[in-house]
Amino acid sequence: MSILSKINAFYKMDESSGNALDGVASNNLTAVASPGTAAGKVGTSRDLVAASAQYFSIADNATFSAGEVHMTN
């Protein structure tokens, strides 16, 4: 069995704006507060500003669901 058959999602994060697209399936991430872009090591990357509360989210689904897990920082 190939390791590639175990990948549920892959995000290059090189889109010029908007959502982060899943390169494996249709588990796209939704952009919140309009994350920008910046020069990356290879091509472009996404630029998240914590002070602007920028992040990506995904709705709970069977692929990523971890049940009742609570995380705090």
JOVENCOR-V255910 format. One line per field, one symbol per residue. burial: # if it has 24 or more other ideal C-beta (glycine too) atoms within 12 Angstrom, else .. A space follows every 10 residues. Layout:
burial=???
This chain:
burial=.......... ..#.#....# ##....###. #...#..... .....#.... .....#.#.. .......... ...
